[in-house]
Amino acid sequence: MLVVFFVVPALRLLWLSVTDPVPGLGNYTAIATDDVALTVVLRTLGMAAIVTVVCLLLAYPYAYLMTISTPRWRAVLIAVVLIPFWTSLMARTFAWVVLLQDNGVVDTLLRGAGIGPTRLLGTTAGVTLAMAQVMLPFVVLPVYTTMRGINRRLVDAALSLGARPAIAFLRVYLPLSLPGVAAGATLVMVLSLGFYVTPSLVGSPKQSMLAQFISVQVNQLVDFGGADALAVALLVITLLLLGGVQFATRRKGTRANSAPISGGIPL
Protein backbone atom coordinates (compact mmCIF):
# COMPACT_ATOMS: atom_id res chain seq x y z
CA MET A 1 0.00 0.00 0.00
CA LEU A 2 2.87 2.39 0.78
CA VAL A 3 4.44 1.63 -2.60
CA VAL A 4 1.17 2.09 -4.51
CA PHE A 5 -0.15 5.18 -2.73
CA PHE A 6 3.08 6.97 -1.80
CA VAL A 7 6.19 5.77 -3.59
CA VAL A 8 4.66 5.53 -7.08
CA PRO A 9 3.01 9.01 -6.97
CA ALA A 10 6.21 10.51 -5.54
CA LEU A 11 8.30 8.95 -8.31
CA ARG A 12 5.81 10.19 -10.91
CA LEU A 13 6.08 13.71 -9.49
CA LEU A 14 9.85 13.47 -9.69
CA TRP A 15 9.70 12.17 -13.26
CA LEU A 16 7.32 14.88 -14.47
CA SER A 17 9.38 17.58 -12.74
CA VAL A 18 12.38 16.72 -14.95
CA THR A 19 10.51 15.90 -18.18
CA ASP A 20 7.65 18.43 -18.45
CA PRO A 21 7.69 20.48 -20.64
CA VAL A 22 11.17 19.42 -21.78
CA PRO A 23 13.68 17.00 -20.25
CA GLY A 24 16.19 18.58 -17.91
CA LEU A 25 16.43 20.50 -14.67
CA GLY A 26 14.84 23.65 -16.04
CA ASN A 27 11.96 23.57 -13.55
CA TYR A 28 14.33 23.44 -10.60
CA THR A 29 16.52 26.14 -12.11
CA ALA A 30 13.44 28.31 -12.50
CA ILE A 31 12.61 27.85 -8.83
CA ALA A 32 16.16 28.67 -7.73
CA THR A 33 16.24 31.84 -9.82
CA ASP A 34 12.65 32.99 -9.20
CA ASP A 35 12.52 35.50 -6.36
CA VAL A 36 8.79 34.90 -5.89
CA ALA A 37 9.22 31.14 -5.52
CA LEU A 38 12.11 31.54 -3.08
CA THR A 39 10.11 34.07 -1.07
CA VAL A 40 7.15 31.69 -0.87
CA VAL A 41 9.39 28.79 0.22
CA LEU A 42 11.03 30.90 2.93
CA ARG A 43 7.64 32.24 4.03
CA THR A 44 6.29 28.70 4.29
CA LEU A 45 9.23 27.59 6.42
CA GLY A 46 8.95 30.68 8.62
CA MET A 47 5.19 30.31 9.09
CA ALA A 48 5.55 26.63 9.95
CA ALA A 49 8.27 27.45 12.49
CA ILE A 50 6.18 30.22 14.09
CA VAL A 51 3.11 27.99 14.36
CA THR A 52 5.26 25.23 15.88
CA VAL A 53 6.67 27.56 18.54
CA VAL A 54 3.23 28.96 19.38
CA CYS A 55 1.78 25.46 19.69
CA LEU A 56 4.64 24.35 21.96
CA LEU A 57 4.23 27.38 24.23
CA LEU A 58 0.51 26.68 24.58
CA ALA A 59 0.57 22.87 24.60
CA TYR A 60 3.33 22.26 27.15
CA PRO A 61 1.62 23.88 30.17
CA TYR A 62 -1.74 22.52 29.03
CA ALA A 63 -0.37 18.97 28.88
CA TYR A 64 1.29 19.43 32.27
CA LEU A 65 -2.04 20.60 33.70
CA MET A 66 -3.62 17.43 32.37
CA THR A 67 -1.09 15.30 34.28
CA ILE A 68 -1.79 16.95 37.65
CA SER A 69 -5.58 17.26 37.30
CA THR A 70 -8.14 14.95 38.83
CA PRO A 71 -9.55 12.23 36.54
CA ARG A 72 -12.77 14.20 36.00
CA TRP A 73 -10.99 17.42 35.02
CA ARG A 74 -8.51 15.44 32.94
CA ALA A 75 -11.40 14.01 30.93
CA VAL A 76 -12.73 17.54 30.38
CA LEU A 77 -9.33 18.80 29.23
CA ILE A 78 -8.91 15.87 26.85
CA ALA A 79 -12.39 16.51 25.44
CA VAL A 80 -11.49 20.15 24.81
CA VAL A 81 -8.43 19.00 22.87
CA LEU A 82 -10.36 16.43 20.82
CA ILE A 83 -13.37 18.62 19.99
CA PRO A 84 -11.62 20.23 16.95
CA PHE A 85 -11.30 16.76 15.39
CA TRP A 86 -15.07 16.43 15.43
CA THR A 87 -15.67 19.43 13.18
CA SER A 88 -14.73 20.14 9.59
CA LEU A 89 -11.54 22.08 8.94
CA MET A 90 -13.44 24.25 6.49
CA ALA A 91 -16.09 25.08 9.12
CA ARG A 92 -13.42 25.97 11.68
CA THR A 93 -11.61 28.16 9.17
CA PHE A 94 -14.77 30.06 8.25
CA ALA A 95 -15.43 30.48 11.98
CA TRP A 96 -12.02 32.14 12.31
CA VAL A 97 -12.87 34.42 9.38
CA VAL A 98 -15.96 35.58 11.27
CA LEU A 99 -14.10 35.96 14.57
CA LEU A 100 -11.10 37.82 13.14
CA GLN A 101 -12.87 40.19 10.76
CA ASP A 102 -12.95 43.92 11.41
CA ASN A 103 -15.45 44.72 14.20
CA GLY A 104 -15.65 40.99 14.87
CA VAL A 105 -15.60 39.27 18.24
CA VAL A 106 -11.82 39.33 18.68
CA ASP A 107 -11.52 42.94 17.51
CA THR A 108 -14.33 43.99 19.87
CA LEU A 109 -12.67 42.26 22.83
CA LEU A 110 -9.33 43.89 22.05
CA ARG A 111 -10.99 47.29 21.76
CA GLY A 112 -12.63 46.72 25.14
CA ALA A 113 -9.22 45.91 26.63
CA GLY A 114 -7.77 49.11 25.22
CA ILE A 115 -5.85 47.33 22.44
CA GLY A 116 -6.97 48.35 19.04
CA PRO A 117 -8.36 48.74 16.61
CA THR A 118 -6.37 45.68 15.52
CA ARG A 119 -6.53 44.14 12.06
CA LEU A 120 -6.12 40.37 12.21
CA LEU A 121 -7.92 39.01 9.14
CA GLY A 122 -5.51 38.89 6.22
CA THR A 123 -2.43 39.21 8.42
CA THR A 124 0.34 36.87 9.56
CA ALA A 125 -0.95 37.06 13.14
CA GLY A 126 -4.41 35.92 12.08
CA VAL A 127 -3.06 33.04 10.00
CA THR A 128 -0.79 31.97 12.87
CA LEU A 129 -3.68 32.03 15.34
CA ALA A 130 -5.97 29.98 13.09
CA MET A 131 -3.27 27.45 12.18
CA ALA A 132 -2.15 27.07 15.80
CA GLN A 133 -5.72 26.26 16.85
CA VAL A 134 -5.85 23.49 14.25
CA MET A 135 -2.40 22.12 15.09
CA LEU A 136 -2.58 22.34 18.89
CA PRO A 137 -3.93 18.80 19.49
CA PHE A 138 -1.01 17.33 17.55
CA VAL A 139 1.33 18.71 20.22
CA VAL A 140 -0.81 18.30 23.33
CA LEU A 141 -1.40 14.57 22.90
CA PRO A 142 2.24 13.44 22.35
CA VAL A 143 3.51 15.73 25.13
CA TYR A 144 0.81 14.53 27.53
CA THR A 145 1.58 10.89 26.73
CA THR A 146 5.26 11.45 27.49
CA MET A 147 4.59 13.44 30.66
CA ARG A 148 2.23 10.79 31.95
CA GLY A 149 5.09 8.29 31.94
CA ILE A 150 7.52 10.52 33.88
CA ASN A 151 8.19 9.41 37.42
CA ARG A 152 7.55 12.56 39.47
CA ARG A 153 9.60 11.13 42.34
CA LEU A 154 12.68 12.05 40.33
CA VAL A 155 11.72 15.71 40.63
CA ASP A 156 11.02 15.23 44.37
CA ALA A 157 14.44 13.64 44.72
CA ALA A 158 16.08 16.63 43.05
CA LEU A 159 14.22 18.99 45.39
CA SER A 160 15.23 16.97 48.44
CA LEU A 161 18.86 17.23 47.36
CA GLY A 162 18.67 21.03 47.42
CA ALA A 163 17.75 21.91 43.84
CA ARG A 164 15.45 24.88 43.38
CA PRO A 165 12.10 24.11 41.66
CA ALA A 166 13.20 25.85 38.47
CA ILE A 167 16.47 23.91 38.38
CA ALA A 168 14.68 20.62 39.10
CA PHE A 169 12.33 21.32 36.22
CA LEU A 170 15.08 22.29 33.76
CA ARG A 171 17.50 19.50 34.71
CA VAL A 172 15.08 16.64 35.40
CA TYR A 173 11.52 17.10 34.15
CA LEU A 174 12.12 18.99 30.91
CA PRO A 175 14.72 16.54 29.48
CA LEU A 176 12.42 13.61 30.23
CA SER A 177 9.56 15.31 28.38
CA LEU A 178 11.62 16.20 25.30
CA PRO A 179 10.67 13.07 23.28
CA GLY A 180 7.03 14.16 23.36
CA VAL A 181 8.01 17.74 22.55
CA ALA A 182 10.09 16.57 19.58
CA ALA A 183 7.29 14.33 18.30
CA GLY A 184 4.67 17.08 18.59
CA ALA A 185 6.90 19.74 17.06
CA THR A 186 7.74 17.46 14.14
CA LEU A 187 4.08 16.72 13.45
CA VAL A 188 3.12 20.39 13.52
CA MET A 189 6.08 21.50 11.42
CA VAL A 190 5.49 18.88 8.73
CA LEU A 191 1.72 19.38 8.57
CA SER A 192 2.07 23.17 8.53
CA LEU A 193 4.34 23.04 5.48
CA GLY A 194 1.47 21.74 3.37
CA PHE A 195 -1.35 23.92 4.75
CA TYR A 196 -3.68 25.28 2.10
CA VAL A 197 -7.23 26.02 3.34
CA THR A 198 -6.46 28.16 6.40
CA PRO A 199 -3.90 30.53 4.79
CA SER A 200 -6.16 30.87 1.73
CA LEU A 201 -9.23 31.94 3.70
CA VAL A 202 -7.77 33.69 6.75
CA GLY A 203 -4.71 35.21 5.09
CA SER A 204 -4.09 37.31 2.01
CA PRO A 205 -1.83 36.93 -1.03
CA LYS A 206 0.94 38.37 1.12
CA GLN A 207 0.68 35.29 3.37
CA SER A 208 0.39 32.73 0.55
CA MET A 209 2.28 29.53 1.27
CA LEU A 210 3.80 26.84 -0.92
CA ALA A 211 0.60 24.80 -1.32
CA GLN A 212 -1.21 27.90 -2.60
CA PHE A 213 1.67 28.68 -4.97
CA ILE A 214 1.48 25.14 -6.36
CA SER A 215 -2.28 25.59 -6.87
CA VAL A 216 -1.63 28.77 -8.85
CA GLN A 217 0.94 26.96 -11.01
CA VAL A 218 -1.58 24.24 -11.87
CA ASN A 219 -4.90 26.06 -12.10
CA GLN A 220 -3.88 29.45 -13.49
CA LEU A 221 -0.51 29.05 -15.20
CA VAL A 222 -1.06 25.41 -16.26
CA ASP A 223 2.60 24.76 -15.46
CA PHE A 224 2.48 21.15 -14.35
CA GLY A 225 6.24 20.70 -14.53
CA GLY A 226 6.87 23.70 -12.29
CA ALA A 227 4.17 22.55 -9.87
CA ASP A 228 5.72 19.08 -9.74
CA ALA A 229 9.13 20.59 -9.03
CA LEU A 230 7.67 22.66 -6.19
CA ALA A 231 5.96 19.56 -4.79
CA VAL A 232 9.25 17.65 -4.92
CA ALA A 233 11.00 20.55 -3.21
CA LEU A 234 8.37 20.50 -0.45
CA LEU A 235 8.86 16.74 -0.06
CA VAL A 236 12.64 17.14 0.16
CA ILE A 237 12.29 19.89 2.79
CA THR A 238 9.99 17.65 4.81
CA LEU A 239 12.39 14.71 4.61
CA LEU A 240 15.29 16.92 5.66
CA LEU A 241 13.34 18.12 8.70
CA LEU A 242 12.42 14.58 9.66
CA GLY A 243 16.01 13.45 9.20
CA GLY A 244 17.29 16.33 11.33
CA VAL A 245 14.89 15.50 14.16
CA GLN A 246 15.79 11.81 13.96
CA PHE A 247 19.51 12.58 14.04
CA ALA A 248 19.14 14.95 17.01
CA THR A 249 17.01 12.43 18.91
CA ARG A 250 19.43 9.58 18.32
CA ARG A 251 22.41 11.73 19.26
CA LYS A 252 20.75 12.81 22.49
CA GLY A 253 19.85 9.19 23.30
CA THR A 254 23.43 8.08 22.62
CA ARG A 255 24.86 10.78 24.86
CA ALA A 256 22.40 9.88 27.62
CA ASN A 257 23.30 6.18 27.41
CA SER A 258 27.03 6.94 27.53
CA ALA A 259 26.79 9.21 30.59
CA PRO A 260 29.42 8.39 33.25
CA ILE A 261 28.34 6.40 36.28
CA SER A 262 29.39 7.27 39.81
CA GLY A 263 28.23 5.13 42.71
CA GLY A 264 25.53 3.56 40.53
CA ILE A 265 23.85 6.95 39.90
CA PRO A 266 24.10 8.68 36.49
CA LEU A 267 25.79 12.07 36.82
ZIGI-V371037 format. One record per residue. N is the residue number from 0. RES is the residue in one letter. OMEGA is omega in radians with two decimals (none if undefined). BURIAL is # if it has 9 or more other C-alpha atoms within 8 Angstrom, else .. D_FIRST is the distance of its C-alpha to the first C-alpha in Angstrom with 1 decimal. Layout:
BEGIN
n/res/omega/burial/d_first
N/RES/OMEGA/BURIAL/D_FIRST
N/RES/OMEGA/BURIAL/D_FIRST
END
This chain:
BEGIN
n/res/omega/burial/d_first
0/M/3.10/./0.0
1/L/-3.14/./3.8
2/V/-3.06/./5.4
3/V/-2.98/./5.1
4/F/3.13/./5.9
5/F/-3.04/#/7.8
6/V/-3.11/#/9.2
7/V/3.08/#/10.1
8/P/3.13/#/11.8
9/A/3.10/#/13.4
10/L/3.10/./14.8
11/R/3.05/./16.0
12/L/-3.14/#/17.7
13/L/-3.13/#/19.3
14/W/-3.13/./20.4
15/L/-3.11/#/22.0
16/S/-3.13/#/23.6
17/V/-3.14/#/25.6
18/T/-3.08/#/26.3
19/D/0.05/#/27.2
20/P/3.11/./30.1
21/V/3.12/./31.3
22/P/3.13/./29.8
23/G/-3.12/./30.5
24/L/-3.10/./30.1
25/G/-3.14/./32.2
26/N/3.13/#/29.7
27/Y/3.07/#/29.4
28/T/3.12/./33.2
29/A/3.11/./33.7
30/I/-3.08/#/31.8
31/A/-3.10/#/33.8
32/T/-3.12/./37.1
33/D/-3.13/./36.5
34/D/3.14/./38.2
35/V/3.14/./36.5
36/A/3.13/#/32.9
37/L/3.12/#/33.9
38/T/3.13/./35.6
39/V/3.12/#/32.5
40/V/3.13/#/30.3
41/L/3.11/./32.9
42/R/3.13/#/33.4
43/T/3.12/#/29.7
44/L/-3.14/#/29.8
45/G/3.13/./33.1
46/M/3.11/#/32.1
47/A/3.12/#/29.0
48/A/3.14/#/31.3
49/I/3.13/#/33.9
50/V/3.12/#/31.6
51/T/3.14/#/30.3
52/V/3.13/#/33.9
53/V/3.13/#/35.0
54/C/3.12/#/32.2
55/L/-3.14/#/33.1
56/L/3.14/./36.8
57/L/-3.01/#/36.3
58/A/-3.05/#/33.6
59/Y/3.10/#/35.3
60/P/3.12/./38.5
61/Y/3.12/#/36.8
62/A/3.11/#/34.5
63/Y/3.09/#/37.7
64/L/3.10/./39.6
65/M/-3.10/#/36.9
66/T/-3.09/#/37.6
67/I/-3.12/./41.3
68/S/3.03/#/41.5
69/T/-3.12/./42.4
70/P/-3.12/./39.7
71/R/3.13/./40.8
72/W/3.10/#/40.6
73/R/3.10/#/37.4
74/A/3.11/./35.8
75/V/-3.12/./37.3
76/L/3.10/#/36.0
77/I/3.11/#/32.4
78/A/3.11/./32.8
79/V/3.13/./34.0
80/V/-3.04/#/30.9
81/L/-3.11/#/28.5
82/I/3.13/./30.4
83/P/3.14/#/28.8
84/F/-3.09/./25.4
85/W/-3.12/./27.1
86/T/-3.13/./28.2
87/S/3.07/./26.7
88/L/3.12/./26.5
89/M/-3.14/./28.5
90/A/3.12/./31.2
91/R/-3.12/#/31.5
92/T/3.09/#/31.8
93/F/3.07/#/34.5
94/A/3.10/./36.2
95/W/3.08/#/36.5
96/V/3.14/#/37.9
97/V/-3.09/#/40.6
98/L/-3.00/#/41.3
99/L/-3.10/#/41.6
100/Q/3.11/#/43.6
101/D/-3.08/#/47.2
102/N/3.07/./49.4
103/G/-3.07/#/46.3
104/V/-3.09/#/46.0
105/V/3.12/#/45.1
106/D/3.13/#/47.8
107/T/3.12/#/50.4
108/L/3.12/./49.7
109/L/3.07/#/50.0
110/R/3.12/#/53.2
111/G/3.11/./54.5
112/A/3.13/./53.9
113/G/3.13/./55.8
114/I/3.13/./52.7
115/G/0.06/./52.4
116/P/-3.08/./52.2
117/T/3.10/#/48.7
118/R/-3.13/#/46.2
119/L/3.14/#/42.6
120/L/-3.12/#/40.8
121/G/-3.14/#/39.8
122/T/3.11/#/40.2
123/T/3.13/#/38.1
124/A/3.12/./39.3
125/G/3.11/#/38.2
126/V/3.13/#/34.7
127/T/-3.14/#/34.5
128/L/-3.11/#/35.7
129/A/3.13/#/33.3
130/M/3.14/#/30.2
131/A/3.12/#/31.4
132/Q/3.12/./31.7
133/V/-3.04/#/28.1
134/M/-3.01/#/26.9
135/L/-3.14/#/29.4
136/P/-3.12/#/27.4
137/F/3.05/#/24.7
138/V/-3.07/#/27.6
139/V/-3.03/#/29.7
140/L/3.09/#/27.2
141/P/3.14/#/26.2
142/V/3.12/#/29.9
143/Y/3.13/#/31.1
144/T/3.12/#/28.9
145/T/-3.14/#/30.2
146/M/-3.12/#/33.8
147/R/3.13/./33.8
148/G/-3.14/./33.4
149/I/3.08/#/36.3
150/N/-3.08/./39.4
151/R/3.09/./42.1
152/R/3.07/./44.8
153/L/3.08/./44.0
154/V/3.11/#/45.1
155/D/3.11/./48.2
156/A/3.11/./48.9
157/A/3.11/#/48.9
158/L/-3.14/#/51.2
159/S/3.11/./53.5
160/L/3.02/./53.8
161/G/3.13/./55.1
162/A/3.05/#/52.1
163/R/-3.11/./52.3
164/P/-3.14/./49.6
165/A/3.13/./48.2
166/I/3.11/#/48.1
167/A/3.12/#/46.6
168/F/-3.07/#/43.8
169/L/-3.05/#/43.2
170/R/-3.06/./43.5
171/V/-2.98/#/41.9
172/Y/-3.10/#/39.9
173/L/3.11/#/38.2
174/P/3.14/./36.9
175/L/-3.14/#/35.4
176/S/-3.07/#/33.6
177/L/3.09/./32.2
178/P/3.08/#/28.8
179/G/3.10/#/28.2
180/V/3.14/#/29.8
181/A/3.14/#/27.6
182/A/3.13/#/24.4
183/G/3.14/#/25.7
184/A/3.12/#/27.0
185/T/3.11/#/23.8
186/L/-3.09/#/21.8
187/V/-3.11/#/24.7
188/M/-3.09/#/25.1
189/V/-3.13/#/21.5
190/L/-3.13/./21.3
191/S/-3.14/#/24.8
192/L/-3.10/#/24.1
193/G/-3.11/#/22.0
194/F/-3.14/#/24.4
195/Y/-2.99/#/25.6
196/V/-3.04/./27.2
197/T/3.10/#/29.6
198/P/-3.13/#/31.1
199/S/-3.06/#/31.5
200/L/-3.08/#/33.5
201/V/-3.08/#/35.2
202/G/3.12/#/35.9
203/S/3.09/#/37.6
204/P/3.12/./37.0
205/K/3.11/./38.4
206/Q/-3.12/#/35.5
207/S/-3.12/#/32.7
208/M/-2.97/#/29.6
209/L/3.13/#/27.1
210/A/3.10/#/24.8
211/Q/3.12/#/28.0
212/F/3.08/#/29.1
213/I/3.11/#/26.0
214/S/3.11/#/26.6
215/V/3.13/#/30.1
216/Q/-3.08/#/29.1
217/V/-2.97/#/27.0
218/N/-3.06/./29.1
219/Q/-3.11/./32.6
220/L/-3.11/./32.8
221/V/3.13/./30.2
222/D/-3.06/./29.3
223/F/3.12/#/25.7
224/G/3.10/#/26.0
225/G/3.10/#/27.6
226/A/3.10/#/25.0
227/D/3.12/#/22.2
228/A/3.09/#/24.3
229/L/3.11/#/24.7
230/A/3.10/#/21.0
231/V/3.10/#/20.5
232/A/3.10/./23.5
233/L/3.11/#/22.2
234/L/3.13/./18.9
235/V/3.11/./21.3
236/I/3.13/./23.5
237/T/3.14/#/20.8
238/L/3.09/./19.8
239/L/3.10/./23.5
240/L/3.13/#/24.1
241/L/3.11/#/21.5
242/G/3.10/./22.8
243/G/3.11/./26.3
244/V/3.14/#/25.7
245/Q/3.14/./24.2
246/F/-3.14/./27.1
247/A/3.14/./29.7
248/T/3.13/#/28.3
249/R/-3.13/./28.4
250/R/3.12/./31.8
251/K/3.12/./33.2
252/G/3.11/./32.0
253/T/3.12/./33.6
254/R/3.13/./36.8
255/A/-3.12/./36.9
256/N/-3.11/./36.5
257/S/3.13/./39.2
258/A/-3.13/./41.7
259/P/-3.14/./45.2
260/I/3.12/./46.5
261/S/3.12/./50.0
262/G/3.11/./51.4
263/G/-3.11/./48.0
264/I/3.10/./47.0
265/P/3.11/./44.6
266/L/none/./46.5
END
